[in-house]
Every structure is written in C-alpha cells, then in structure tokens.
Amino acid sequence: MTSSPQQLAIDGGTPVRTTPMPPRRLLGAAEKAAAMQVFDDSITSGEAFLYNGPYEKRYEQDFVAFMGGGYADGVNSGTNAVFCALGALDLNALSEVIVPPITDPGGVMPVIFNACVPVVADSDPRSYNLCAETIAPLINARTRAIIVAHIAGEPADMDPILELARRHNLYVVEDCAQSHGARYKGRLVGSMGDIAAFSTMAGKHHCTGGQGGVVYTRNETLHMQGRRFADRGKPFGIVHATGNVRAGINSNLNDLSAAIGSASLKRLPDIIARRRQVGERIKAGLAQSKAVFMGWQPPETECVYWFLRLGVRLERLRVDKARFCAALAAEGIPVNPSYRHIPCEAPWFREQKTFGSSGFPWTAPDYQGPRKPVFQVDNAIRVTDTHFNINVNEQYTDREVDDILSAIRKVEHAFQT
C-alpha cells in the first residue's frame, strides 16, 4: 500500500525531505592554513604562541574594519565578552542592570559576577527581544545599565531604547552574540550602544574556533577600561603605573584563535548575504500562509537569520504547536519547537544559587531592592508558546528553501481548521 502524496510523514507518508540538510562547513581550508601558519611561526621562532600577539592584534583590526571603525578586544568566550563589557563600565556594586527576558544564561550571569543585580524586562509581545515599553517601568534610582540582546539575528528596536537610556543617563550594552552584521536603520548592531559583546564560538556567524568573543566599542575610554578588566587589571594606556590598577580576571583570546577568526571574518559578508537570501525567500514564501508567518521584525532592519523565528496562529489549526512541529520535523525539516530560554525561570536564578548559599547580590545588606524579586515575563512566555524555530545556514540553496516551504504548506494544509 503506497502513501498519498499529501499524507503526513508522521502518519506514514513520504517526507518532503529525504536527505539531510547541508552542514555549514564554517571551518575550511583558509582557517586551517591560518592555524598552521601560527604553528609554523611558533616552531620557527622556538617560542609558543600566546595572547596579545600579532595575530590577535590583526584580528581586532579586522573586526574594527568590519564594524567601520572603533575599538575591539578579543576575549575567550561570548559570556566573558558580556562580563568584560560590563566590567568596562566600572559600575558600583549592587547597581541594577536591566537584562533581556529571552537569552542564553551567559547573557545574564555576568551581571552577578560584576556584583550587580539583574532586573528582567519582558519582551516585545511580537518578538524574543526586549523593548523600550517593557524597560521603562523598571528604571529607578539604582539602575545603571541596560543589556539589549539581538536574538536570532533580529535587531531589537533600538532608537526608543537609546532615547530612554539617554533620558535616564544609563549605559546600553548590546549583546550581539547571534547577530553579527545585522543592521537597524542602516547601522550595524553593536555600534549603537555604549559597548557591545559578540560571541565567536563555532556556532555563530563567524568564529575564532571552538570558543571566543569580542568586546567592541567606539568609546576609547571604555575600550581601555575593558582591556584592563579583561586582563587582570594590567595598566594598558596608563603611564607610570606601578602595578595592576584594578581587579579583573584573565579573559584573553589567544593568537591561534585570533588567526582562525581573521580567516573566518573574511567570509562573513558572504555568510550574511546568503543567510539573508534564505530568510527573505522563506519570508516571502509564507506571505500567503494561513497559519504560519515569519516573526515580526522592526521596520528598516536587516536580519541575519541565526535561525528562523516563525509564528503560528493556533486558532487556525486543529492541533497544538507541539504536534504541528513534530509533523514538520517528520517531513525532514530541522525544527526547534520551543525557544523558552528565560533565565529568570532557571533554578540558579529562582533559588539564587550564586555565591554558596549567600543569595548575593539580592541579600546584600546595602541592597535596597527586593530580596526575592518576581519578574513579569508574560510576553516572553506567550511569544515562545506561539513561535518555533527552524535552523538554517549559509549552505542552503533554493532546494532547501523550497523544501522548507513545501513542508510547512503540507503540514498546514493537513491540520488547518
């Protein structure tokens, strides 16, 4: 007995996609050659490669050139990029920092380790990103900074956030881990706030090997403060210093990672262009869909699609989102049914598992804020309940795009009311 062409694969039909999606191939011959050159130089000189060497300096210059000016400091992870960006601000202990509701834990934990207090803003009801309307009610006399994460390669709506920050004299830290090269009204993400953090681990748009990160700013003072913080308080830029000038930890990148980063960075414009082509074609292909749509993006933005964030109108389907996504996955489409990465729901946050059983910073005697804060993240929960993600990469061709659209149409048709 043969299956109907429209019988869902989850029910025994033939999948739309019967071959695996193409891998990224982010690391190639150029990155290998760059790494080998570092080893060749080391073998020739007899000295091991370290950090703050010629390859790291070149990578930082290459990154600045990509960003159109400014200052960059390579560090050893995206989490430490956020940590060092906050460290560059030199905030007093127990300052409050407004943080995104949906992000990797590494986008929030650095606040704690800067002895500051994270205050969670809700998301825009249409997006995984926070917005000015959800930030504004949280600002008080203790607030010193706002972290804005551009999740999924989608820029947050920055102008209202920047205006709010200016009005209250607050720093803005952009977390660009998932959004290398995205643009908001023509401006690159990472160039609008006071300082920015990028992750360059192997899953991001470009990489420095397995792990890495960049702290970027157009403010020379913040850059120098960040460099000192990232390297145990070494007195970079200070004349006649007699020792380390502030407390910090060793967050340095290394020359091997930096060499890989320079090679990878050369391909970033093409990676961005190809991901945008994939995402925009799928967005256009969903225009006539009754139940599935591309997630809302602020006007005049250029998304770089770290993944596709798709919304689903459940009232137009006979099944819930989990069943819809399971059926789509059975058609051979790489689906992530939920992106409920809400740090304030995690045990470490809810139970204040930070410094032993101390509950610091919330329990610090000098902290005047709530000891057991409860944050309203209703928008974030609702948007993760009504959206799902499809993984894409720059190797996808028209065939992959067509298969994704065909699978969505097939599953939608089978389940529509």
WORAJO-V284535 format. One record per backbone hydrogen bond with DSSP energy under -0.5 kcal/mol. NH is the residue of the N-H (numbers start at 1). CO is the residue of the C=O. Records with the same first field share a line. If there is no record, write none. Layout:
NH: CO / CO
//
This chain:
7: 4
11: 8
12: 9
13: 8
17: 331
18: 16
28: 26
32: 28
33: 29
34: 30
35: 31
36: 32
37: 33
38: 34
39: 35
40: 36
41: 37
42: 38
43: 39
44: 40
45: 41
46: 42
47: 42
57: 53
58: 54
59: 55
60: 56
61: 57
62: 58
63: 59
64: 60
65: 61
66: 62
67: 63
68: 64 / 65
69: 64
71: 217
73: 215
75: 213
76: 251
81: 77
82: 78
83: 79
84: 80
85: 81
86: 82
87: 83
88: 84
89: 85 / 86
90: 86 / 87
91: 86
94: 115
95: 92
96: 142
97: 117
98: 145
99: 119
103: 101 / 341
107: 104
108: 105
109: 105
111: 108
112: 108 / 109
113: 109
114: 110 / 111
115: 112
116: 111
117: 95
118: 116
119: 97
121: 99 / 119
124: 129
127: 124
131: 122
134: 131
135: 131
136: 132
137: 133
138: 135
139: 135 / 136
143: 140
144: 96
145: 96
146: 171
147: 98
148: 146 / 173
149: 147
150: 175
151: 149
153: 150
154: 151
155: 153
158: 156
161: 157
162: 158
163: 159
164: 160
165: 161
166: 162
167: 163
168: 164
169: 165 / 166
170: 165
171: 144
173: 146
174: 172 / 195
175: 148 / 173
176: 174 / 197
179: 176
182: 179
183: 302
184: 187
185: 300
187: 184
189: 182
191: 188
194: 172
195: 172
196: 216
197: 174
198: 214
200: 212
202: 210
204: 201
208: 200
213: 75
214: 198
215: 73
216: 196 / 214
217: 71
220: 218
223: 219
224: 220
225: 221
226: 222
227: 223
228: 224
229: 225
230: 226
231: 227 / 228
232: 229 / 249
233: 228
234: 228 / 231
236: 234
238: 235
239: 237
241: 238
245: 233
249: 229
251: 230 / 249
253: 74
255: 50
258: 254
259: 255
260: 256
261: 257
262: 258
263: 259
264: 260
265: 261
266: 262
267: 263 / 264
268: 265
271: 267
272: 268
273: 269
274: 270
275: 271
276: 272
277: 273
278: 274
279: 275
280: 276
281: 277
282: 278
283: 279
284: 280
285: 281
286: 282 / 283
287: 284
289: 286
293: 311
295: 309
296: 126
298: 155
301: 298
302: 183
303: 301
304: 153
306: 152
307: 152
308: 390
309: 307
310: 308 / 388
311: 293
312: 386
313: 291
314: 312
316: 313
317: 314
318: 415
324: 320
325: 321
326: 322
327: 323
328: 324
329: 325
330: 326
331: 327 / 328
332: 329
333: 328
335: 333
336: 389
337: 335
341: 339
342: 340
343: 341
345: 342
346: 343
349: 346
350: 346
351: 347
352: 349
353: 348
354: 352
356: 354
358: 355
362: 359
363: 359
364: 361
367: 364
373: 370
377: 375
381: 377
382: 378
383: 379
384: 380
385: 381
386: 382
388: 310
389: 336
390: 308
391: 334
396: 393
401: 397
402: 398
403: 399
404: 400
405: 401
406: 402
407: 403
408: 404
409: 405
410: 406
411: 407
412: 408
413: 409
414: 410
415: 411
416: 412
417: 316
//
